[in-house]
């Protein structure tokens, strides 16, 4: 029996990494039905007719279709909403030119970083929420720059991180494994960070679909499981199945997914990067054997705006720029299709 293969389009598909998903499930690359292949063609054709020519590759089309249960009209609306937002937010310009010079200072309050891989070969993404202090953070940076950094990291997840992991694993990897550390998070902090969290979650959910592989909520405070049991009733069952709520005794389950040598010591692993795990950006994407220059590095951004890479000396504590809401009705899209609170 022939090995499953992705049905590609020579006009848009130029992949230099494996394109067959290890997830043997209908709608995933290499495991599509003739009807789903036809829906990819239909979606792409409609988008071409609407004037779009970028991000029409087959893997991208499949992610938007899966996010909308292969409803072509809803997938088209989601894609066009995303492209509108990308232009307004200046994503192509940001990913090439943004520099987050204040990152070390911000990480003293809110570490959020990619670090090595899990046992499936996916990038591991970590957030520690207990130290968030927006008042102090806004003296270092702005809400706008925090969101800009978030978006740049999303883009870098797509390229070069996931392609490098796919090459090393010799299979297509499209998702990350997320660890959300809730240690130190109390009710007193919820109101102050809610607006920011809402914006980051909207960006993840609406514009970076199908990027969440697994999510571990560790050090969950007392009562959180009860709250989540109510929340998950509003989520897609597929999304719920990816989320694991764990208390302080999380290590055995977490180490079942992430190799001990890849997990920072703080969480029960043995990794202790020389520069500190949060700032190391360690992973296959840093290894010349697996990493290649991202495709966005070869293109010139159309945006003419200049990015101010120096945090202002007069920091505004304004609300983050609101992510525009898609006009189509979501199909019970859940917590960050890709990752928690923004990644």
Secondary structure, DSSP 8 states (H G I E B T S, - for coil): ---------TTT---SS---BS--STTSTT---HHHHHHHHHHHHHHHHTT--SS-SHHHHHHHHHHTTT-HHHHHHHHHHHHHHHHHHTHHHHHHH---TTHHHHTTT--EEEEEE-TTS-EEEEEE-TT--HHHHTTTS-HHHHHHHHHHHHHHIIIIIHHHHHHHHTSB---EEEEEE-TT--HHHHHHHHHHHHHHHHHHHHHS-S-EEEEEEES--TTHHHHHHHHGGGS-HHHHTTEEE--S--HHHHHTTS-GGGSBGGGT--B--TT-HHHH--SGGG-TTT----GGGGS----------S--SS------------SS--SS--S-SSSGGG-
